[in-house]
Structures are given as C-alpha cells and as structure tokens.
Amino acid sequence: MFDLHAHILPGLDDGATSMAESVEMARVAAAQGTKVILATPHRKDVTELHSVAHARTLLDELNARVRAESIELEVLLGMENHLDADLPEEIAAGRALPMNGSGHVLVELPFFGTPAFIAPTLHRIQAARLVPVLAHPERIEAFQQDPDLLAEFVSGGMLGQITAGSLLGRFGSCVRDFTGELLTRGLAHLMASDTHAPAGPRWPGLREGVEAASAIVDAEKAHDLVDAVPRAILYGK
Ligand SMILES: [Fe+2]
C-alpha cells in the first residue's frame, strides 16, 4: 500500500516528536502492509520555522534508520500545502513541494469558511500544470456544506484524498458518513493515514480503512485507493 499523507518527519510540525517516534510510525505502517509513505509536513511549519533542506536531511536520516532496522518501507518527500493566495508562487520558488516531485500537489483548504481566493488559486495551480490533490475534503467545512463544490473541482481535474480514520468514525459520525458519501459519489480517489503519531485517531494504518471502504464500494475500488491511484500519483503516471 501507498500512504501519501503522513506527518512522519520528526520535530517539523505537530506530527512525530522525535526520530525514535518516526521510526516507530514506520514500523507500524510496514506491519500494516504499507510499502511507501510520503512525508507531508505542513509547509508553513517547514518554511517559517525550518527549511526544505532540513526536511530533506531528516528524510535521509529516517530512511537510513528504517533500513538499519530492516523495516520494509520507503519514505518519500512532499508537503501538506496550506492553500493561501500565494501558494502558486511558493510552489514555483520550491518552498512548497509537490508529491515526490511529481505533477501532483497535496493542498489543504481552510478548515472553516470559504474565502474567495480558493477556486482562483486552485485554478492557478492547474494553470502551472499541476494537479491539486485535496487533503481530507470530508473534514473541510466548505465541502461539508456544499459537496457540489468538491464535485465541481473533481470534474475540473482535481483529486480527493480521504483519511482512513474519517471512515472509521475517529472524527465523529458526521465525518464518517460524509466520507462514505464522497466514496459513493466518486469524489474520493485515494486514502491516506494523515498519521501524526504511532497510535491514536491518526495512527499510521490503512488496512482497516480499506476494509471499511470495501463495504461501501467494491473491494477492488477500495484497494485502488491505497495502491493503483497513489502509485500513479507518485511516479507521475
Ligand atoms: Fe495532515
């Protein structure tokens, strides 16, 4: 499986707090059957408090530790990019990173409200030949209140990334039911853990989420959420 949203790098944001915790998250993910994790630290935490170079150093260190401990997992680098009006410029400047250097970029909309810059900025990202992958749309108020807005973005070529814990009710029954609705409407294309810690509501597991998705869409489509689709995104297919 491929997990394309994970706060697994230590000390950059509100995810892993130490390299030891990062390694433990890698161990849990690998035991669940995850082969590749995309580290997606929050971009502003990286650029305002650290640097992209520091994130790359931590990535190399984590991969070395994972190999040393014979954990079968590869960690790649991306970012969870808060959507601000300046995001297209930040991407162009290399301060906001796409997913593993691909043509896809993980974008997090504001949790509350629907500022006017959202659609124009997403369209500017598309104009730069990048595909916005919308992080956990099931937890974003703008989509909860107006699922057709998400449908409009998807029909315009964007993708939706749901979180495994959402489907399992870890964020409440409303989010759980809305995640199911996104799956049945074809507005969820990949599933990730959005892991922040080795245990808790956003642990590094995908397996239970795939099982829950299999009860809503068929098993093959559920598996595509963590395999064919994220694999194609990572490797630019
Ligand atoms: Fe996240």
Residues whose N, C-alpha, C, O or C-beta is under 5 A from the ligand:
A	BS01	LIG	E80 D194
